[in-house]
């Protein structure tokens, strides 16, 4: 039996047969997504194929899919079909490393190193980090992955006093800073819309001119000193940034 049909049968049985057909399909699809049978960004069969395989009308299929699109579990792409929403939600108010954030969402983080370098602070970095001219800094440029999907490019500059050596950073910059007793406890963050192009688009597997998001973060120590300046460029269609708002 088709797995979706079996899930529809189970949904109907659990409800005593009172669920209409579109609700049975909606429930079955939601369950398949939540259980991982349909993974992030997975393509659904065409609506006509679903209708034929399940022995229901296309109107019924469309009604179930419309409900899940409205809920945000599915996305409809013109000319391509219906897909499981692969967007990752990141809490804009929580100060965490990329690796910590991905694991908290059940994703597997990964990195491709682009550059590790020691150098002297630039005028802009000196201004933002509060460092004197010529102060040493460490630069870490990486392509970050979520479940092997390129998600963002990170360009981090760290004050030289914060780490014992350039090679102190392994998978996580924040883990290295914590080990050195220099992990940021608060940060100023700025989110802006950008257009991806050139190397950024190529590395992120995007097209020139695709929409992206840039997050600039200035991480600070308990004594108020800035220790990290990071710019991260994200593929716009893969991530949502969320923040909790409170009255007053």
N, C-alpha and C positions, 0 to 999 in steps of 0.2 A: 504494500500500500504506500502511496506517496506520503512522505513524512509530514508535509503540511496538511494533507487530508486526515492523517491519523491524529494530528494535533487538533484539527477542527472537530473531529469526532469526540476526542477527549473533552474539549471545551464544552461541546453540546451536552455530553453526558454529565459533566460536573454541574451544569446549570439546569439539569432535569429536562433538557431539550427546549428550554424556553428562549435561548439566545437566537436572534435572527441570523441568517447565513452570513451577512456582512460582518456582524459582531463576532461570529465564530472565527472567521478568517482574520479579523483584526486581532483577536486574542491569540490566535496561533502564530501570527507573524511577530507580535510583541514578545511572546514566549520564546520564539526562535532567536530573536535578537538578544534578549536578556540572558539566555542560556549559552550564547556564543555559537549557536548553530549557523547563524548568519552574522559574520564578523563585520567589523568597521569597514565601510566603503564597499561592502559586497553588493553585487548587482542582483536584483530580483528578476525572476523570469518575466518575460513580457506579459502584460495584462491579458492578452488574448490567450497565451499559452496557459496561464494560471486558470482562466475560465474553463478552457477545454479539459485540462487535467483534473480539475476539481468538480466539473459538471455543474457549474454555476454560471450566471450571466456576467458579462463584462461590467455591467452597471454595479453589480454586487461587489466585484473585485475593486472597481474604482472607488466605491464608497468606503471600503475598508482601508484602502491605501490613502485616500484623502484624509481620513481621521488620523492616521499615523504621521502623515506629512505635517498636519496641523499641530500634532503633539511634538514634532521635532525628531522623531525616531527615524523617519525616512526623508530623503530629499528627492525631488523630481528634477531631472536635468533634460532640458529641451533637446530632442533629437537623440538622446542616449538611453533614457529609461528611468527606472526608479532604483535608488540605492540606499543602503543603510547609511545613516548619517555618521561620517567618520570624524566629525569635529571633536576636538578635545577642549574641555572647559578648564581654564586656569583661573585660580583665585587671585585677583589683582591686589588683594589686601594681605596676602600671606607671603612672608619672606621665607622662601625655600629654594633649594637648589633644583635644577632641572631634573636631575635623577630622582630626588625625593618626590617632586611633584608628579612625575610620570608613574612611579611605583604606587603612589597614593591613589592613582586612578586605574590601577590594574594594567598599566602599560609597561613594556620592557624598554628602558632607556638605552641608548647607544651613542657613540661619538665617532667621528672621523676627524683626526687632527689635521689642521691646515697650517698652523704656525705656532711655535713656541719661541719666544725671543726675549732677551734682556735688552734694555735700552735706557735712554734718558727721557724724562718726561717732556712732552710737547707743551707749548704754551697753553693750549686748551686744556690738556690733562692737568697741568699745574694749577690752573684756575679752578677746575672742578674738584680736584682732589686736595687742594690746599697744600701743595708741595712746593718747595723752593725750586728755582730754575736749575736744571741739571740733575735733579734727584733721580735715583734709579727706580725703574718700574719693570714689571714682568708682564708680557703680553701673551694671551692665550686665545687663539682663534680656532673655533671648532664648528663642524656641521653636526647638529644634534638630531638623533633619530628617536622616533617612538614606534615600537614594533617594526623596526627596519624601514619605516617610512621617513624620508627627510622632512623634518618639521621646522627647524629654524637654524639660522647662522648666528653664532655668538662671537662677539669681539670684546674680550674682557681685558682691561688694564688694571693691574694690582700694584699698590704701593710696594716698593722694594722691601720695606721693613717688615712686611706682613708674613713673608714666607722664607724658610731657610735656604731654598734654592729653586731654580727654574723647574727642576724635575720633581718637585714635591707634589705636584698635581697629577693625580691619576685619573680615575673616572669622574670624580667630583671636585670642583674647585672649592666648594663650601666645606667639604670634608677635610681638605688640606688646610684651609684657614682655621677650621675648628681645632684640628690637631696642633696647630701653631698658637692657639689661644687668641686668634685674630678674626673670628667669625663675626660678620655684621649682625647687629641686633635690630636695626631699623634701616629703612631706605626711602629715598625719594624716587618715585617712578613716574615716567611720562609715557603715554601711549599715543602714537600718531599713525596715520595712514600713509603708506608709501606705494610707489610702483616699482615692482621688481624688474631688474634688467641685468644684462651682462653676466658676470660671474655669479652673482646672487641667484638669478633666475636659473642658470645652468645647474648649480649645485643643489638647488631646491626642486629641480625637475619641474620648473614652471616655465611659462612663456614670457618673452620680453613684454613688459607692460601689464603683466598680471597684478592684481591687487595684493598688497602685503600689509603687514603691521610691524611697526618698529616699537620696541619697548626699551627705553633707556633707564637704567637703574644706577643710582649712586648709593652704595652700601656704606653704612657708618658703624663705628665701634661704640661701646657704651660711653666712652669719654667724648664722643662727638666727632672724632677724627674720621675722615673719609678713607676707606681702604680699597674700594672696588668701584670702577666705572665700567659698565657693561652696556653694549648695544646689541640687541637681539632682533633679527629680522625673521618674521614668520610668514609662511604661506597663508594668505588671508582666508582661504576656503577650508582650512583644517583646524582652526582654533577660534575659540570664543574666550574673551576675558570677562570675568564677572566680578562684581564688587557689591558688598552689602551696604545699603544706604539706611541711615537711621534719622528719624525726625529730630529736629533741634540740634 
